[in-house]
Amino acid sequence: MIVKQLRALGCANTAGMAYYRMQKHYDVLFSLVRSHRPKAQIGEYAARLRKTADPVYRDTKVTFARKARIFCFSHWPRAYYALNRRVR
């Protein structure tokens, strides 16, 4: 809804909106993994994250490290979450 509203207002920052769309799915997936939701539900949101991450991967303003984190979390959410908790 927010992306649609921004477009209606004339916002032309498509890269920013693509990142915002991806971040929404990243946050939901993180919450699902953290709360130990069923594997099917986590898999559904991981697929959504992978789909919305494609434009972010092409954005040259997003660092390689951030792209790597998005990629790893979208493909191996539970393992990434566990590893991320141990490292911090």
GROMACS elastic network, one bead per residue, 0.5 to 0.9 nm:
[ bonds ]
;  ai    aj funct       b0    kb
    1     4     6  0.51600   500
    1     5     6  0.62128   500
    1     6     6  0.86640   500
    2     5     6  0.50034   500
    2     6     6  0.61189   500
    2     7     6  0.86008   500
    3     6     6  0.50670   500
    3     7     6  0.62043   500
    3     8     6  0.85960   500
    3    17     6  0.62768   500
    3    18     6  0.86932   500
    3    20     6  0.82024   500
    3    21     6  0.76795   500
    4     7     6  0.51471   500
    4     8     6  0.61749   500
    4     9     6  0.86789   500
    5     8     6  0.50140   500
    5     9     6  0.62492   500
    5    10     6  0.87603   500
    5    11     6  0.88632   500
    6     9     6  0.50667   500
    6    10     6  0.64219   500
    6    11     6  0.53516   500
    6    12     6  0.84284   500
    6    17     6  0.84642   500
    7    10     6  0.50437   500
    7    11     6  0.51532   500
    7    12     6  0.70567   500
    7    13     6  0.89348   500
    7    14     6  0.89159   500
    8    11     6  0.74457   500
   11    14     6  0.79025   500
   11    17     6  0.89779   500
   12    15     6  0.87241   500
   12    16     6  0.89572   500
   12    17     6  0.88165   500
   13    16     6  0.53631   500
   13    17     6  0.63437   500
   13    18     6  0.87138   500
   14    17     6  0.50545   500
   14    18     6  0.60435   500
   14    19     6  0.85736   500
   15    18     6  0.50713   500
   15    19     6  0.62321   500
   15    20     6  0.86320   500
   15    55     6  0.74185   500
   15    56     6  0.72169   500
   15    59     6  0.67706   500
   16    19     6  0.50922   500
   16    20     6  0.61693   500
   16    21     6  0.86501   500
   16    56     6  0.88744   500
   17    21     6  0.61265   500
   17    22     6  0.85801   500
   18    21     6  0.51059   500
   18    22     6  0.62234   500
   18    23     6  0.85593   500
   18    52     6  0.73113   500
   18    53     6  0.79421   500
   18    54     6  0.89534   500
   18    55     6  0.63641   500
   18    56     6  0.65355   500
   19    22     6  0.50794   500
   19    23     6  0.59945   500
   19    24     6  0.86373   500
   19    52     6  0.82789   500
   19    53     6  0.76512   500
   19    55     6  0.77955   500
   19    56     6  0.58788   500
   19    59     6  0.89926   500
   20    23     6  0.50200   500
   20    24     6  0.63030   500
   21    24     6  0.53411   500
   21    25     6  0.69368   500
   21    26     6  0.89453   500
   21    52     6  0.67251   500
   21    53     6  0.85316   500
   22    25     6  0.53970   500
   22    26     6  0.62442   500
   22    27     6  0.87615   500
   22    48     6  0.84803   500
   22    49     6  0.61188   500
   22    50     6  0.84507   500
   22    51     6  0.84094   500
   22    52     6  0.50205   500
   22    53     6  0.55493   500
   22    54     6  0.88606   500
   22    55     6  0.88237   500
   22    56     6  0.76522   500
   23    27     6  0.60480   500
   23    28     6  0.85621   500
   23    49     6  0.82185   500
   23    52     6  0.87462   500
   23    53     6  0.86289   500
   24    27     6  0.53283   500
   24    28     6  0.63718   500
   24    29     6  0.86898   500
   24    49     6  0.85314   500
   25    28     6  0.51403   500
   25    29     6  0.60297   500
   25    30     6  0.84564   500
   25    45     6  0.66509   500
   25    46     6  0.79429   500
   25    48     6  0.66438   500
   25    49     6  0.52786   500
   25    52     6  0.78710   500
   26    29     6  0.51960   500
   26    30     6  0.60844   500
   26    31     6  0.86738   500
   26    45     6  0.81847   500
   26    46     6  0.80756   500
   26    48     6  0.89003   500
   26    49     6  0.61062   500
   26    70     6  0.77653   500
   26    73     6  0.81517   500
   26    74     6  0.79088   500
   27    30     6  0.50549   500
   27    31     6  0.62528   500
   27    32     6  0.86715   500
   28    31     6  0.51300   500
   28    32     6  0.62247   500
   28    33     6  0.87190   500
   28    45     6  0.74322   500
   29    32     6  0.50255   500
   29    33     6  0.61689   500
   29    34     6  0.84793   500
   29    41     6  0.88846   500
   29    42     6  0.64165   500
   29    43     6  0.88612   500
   29    44     6  0.89541   500
   29    45     6  0.56681   500
   29    46     6  0.65223   500
   29    49     6  0.79194   500
   29    73     6  0.87456   500
   29    74     6  0.84454   500
   29    77     6  0.77948   500
   30    33     6  0.52523   500
   30    34     6  0.60279   500
   30    35     6  0.85674   500
   30    42     6  0.89907   500
   30    73     6  0.85959   500
   30    77     6  0.78279   500
   30    81     6  0.77679   500
   31    34     6  0.50840   500
   31    35     6  0.61065   500
   31    36     6  0.86190   500
   31    37     6  0.87803   500
   32    35     6  0.52663   500
   32    36     6  0.62412   500
   32    37     6  0.53470   500
   32    38     6  0.83503   500
   32    41     6  0.77676   500
   32    42     6  0.62921   500
   32    45     6  0.86078   500
   33    36     6  0.51145   500
   33    37     6  0.61556   500
   33    38     6  0.87081   500
   33    39     6  0.88800   500
   33    42     6  0.66697   500
   33    77     6  0.70127   500
   33    78     6  0.62433   500
   33    81     6  0.73701   500
   34    37     6  0.78765   500
   34    78     6  0.85811   500
   34    81     6  0.77413   500
   36    39     6  0.84327   500
   36    42     6  0.88715   500
   37    40     6  0.84253   500
   37    41     6  0.66959   500
   37    42     6  0.67415   500
   38    41     6  0.54523   500
   38    42     6  0.64515   500
   38    43     6  0.86925   500
   39    42     6  0.51221   500
   39    43     6  0.60158   500
   39    44     6  0.86154   500
   40    44     6  0.61835   500
   40    45     6  0.88310   500
   41    44     6  0.51422   500
   41    45     6  0.65223   500
   41    46     6  0.86162   500
   42    45     6  0.53583   500
   42    46     6  0.60457   500
   42    47     6  0.86333   500
   42    77     6  0.78257   500
   42    78     6  0.87606   500
   43    47     6  0.61771   500
   43    48     6  0.86564   500
   43    74     6  0.89111   500
   43    75     6  0.89513   500
   43    77     6  0.85674   500
   44    47     6  0.52677   500
   44    48     6  0.64285   500
   44    49     6  0.87785   500
   45    49     6  0.60627   500
   45    50     6  0.85302   500
   45    74     6  0.83482   500
   46    49     6  0.50086   500
   46    50     6  0.61910   500
   46    51     6  0.86575   500
   46    73     6  0.77676   500
   46    75     6  0.67416   500
   46    76     6  0.83482   500
   46    77     6  0.71932   500
   47    50     6  0.50630   500
   47    51     6  0.62425   500
   47    52     6  0.87261   500
   47    74     6  0.70469   500
   47    75     6  0.81654   500
   48    51     6  0.51227   500
   48    52     6  0.62300   500
   48    53     6  0.84697   500
   48    74     6  0.85009   500
   49    52     6  0.52272   500
   49    53     6  0.58816   500
   49    54     6  0.89249   500
   49    70     6  0.82777   500
   49    71     6  0.89333   500
   49    73     6  0.87986   500
   49    74     6  0.58909   500
   50    53     6  0.51606   500
   50    54     6  0.68432   500
   50    70     6  0.83125   500
   50    71     6  0.73759   500
   50    74     6  0.56207   500
   50    75     6  0.76140   500
   51    54     6  0.60185   500
   51    55     6  0.87569   500
   52    55     6  0.68436   500
   52    56     6  0.77156   500
   53    56     6  0.51149   500
   53    57     6  0.62949   500
   53    58     6  0.89903   500
   53    67     6  0.85646   500
   53    70     6  0.74385   500
   53    71     6  0.79741   500
   53    74     6  0.86884   500
   54    57     6  0.52620   500
   54    58     6  0.67972   500
   55    58     6  0.52578   500
   55    59     6  0.65035   500
   56    59     6  0.50823   500
   56    60     6  0.84169   500
   56    62     6  0.71237   500
   56    67     6  0.75334   500
   57    60     6  0.78536   500
   57    62     6  0.75982   500
   57    64     6  0.85546   500
   57    67     6  0.61065   500
   57    70     6  0.89939   500
   57    71     6  0.88763   500
   58    61     6  0.89439   500
   58    62     6  0.84820   500
   59    62     6  0.57943   500
   59    63     6  0.87442   500
   60    63     6  0.73011   500
   60    64     6  0.87893   500
   62    65     6  0.84120   500
   62    66     6  0.66611   500
   62    67     6  0.68974   500
   63    66     6  0.53138   500
   63    67     6  0.63404   500
   63    68     6  0.86687   500
   64    67     6  0.50195   500
   64    68     6  0.60808   500
   64    69     6  0.86545   500
   65    68     6  0.50429   500
   65    69     6  0.62968   500
   65    70     6  0.87456   500
   66    69     6  0.50801   500
   66    70     6  0.62636   500
   66    71     6  0.85830   500
   67    70     6  0.51306   500
   67    71     6  0.61061   500
   67    72     6  0.86152   500
   68    71     6  0.50395   500
   68    72     6  0.60773   500
   68    73     6  0.84890   500
   69    72     6  0.52070   500
   69    73     6  0.60210   500
   69    74     6  0.84248   500
   69    80     6  0.84204   500
   70    73     6  0.52559   500
   70    74     6  0.60048   500
   70    75     6  0.86048   500
   71    74     6  0.52408   500
   71    75     6  0.62417   500
   71    76     6  0.84471   500
   72    75     6  0.52816   500
   72    76     6  0.57019   500
   72    77     6  0.71242   500
   72    79     6  0.87937   500
   72    80     6  0.64930   500
   73    76     6  0.53071   500
   73    78     6  0.78318   500
   73    79     6  0.80631   500
   73    80     6  0.55332   500
   73    81     6  0.74098   500
   74    77     6  0.58217   500
   74    80     6  0.89059   500
   75    80     6  0.87835   500
   76    79     6  0.55162   500
   76    80     6  0.58880   500
   76    81     6  0.84582   500
   77    80     6  0.51740   500
   77    81     6  0.60004   500
   77    82     6  0.85768   500
   78    81     6  0.51174   500
   78    82     6  0.61479   500
   78    83     6  0.85559   500
   79    82     6  0.51564   500
   79    83     6  0.60717   500
   79    84     6  0.84094   500
   80    83     6  0.51296   500
   80    84     6  0.58936   500
   80    85     6  0.85256   500
   81    84     6  0.50597   500
   81    85     6  0.61895   500
   81    86     6  0.87682   500
   82    85     6  0.52296   500
   82    86     6  0.64518   500
   82    87     6  0.88556   500
   83    86     6  0.51967   500
   83    87     6  0.62650   500
   83    88     6  0.88098   500
   84    87     6  0.52620   500
   84    88     6  0.63458   500
   85    88     6  0.55626   500
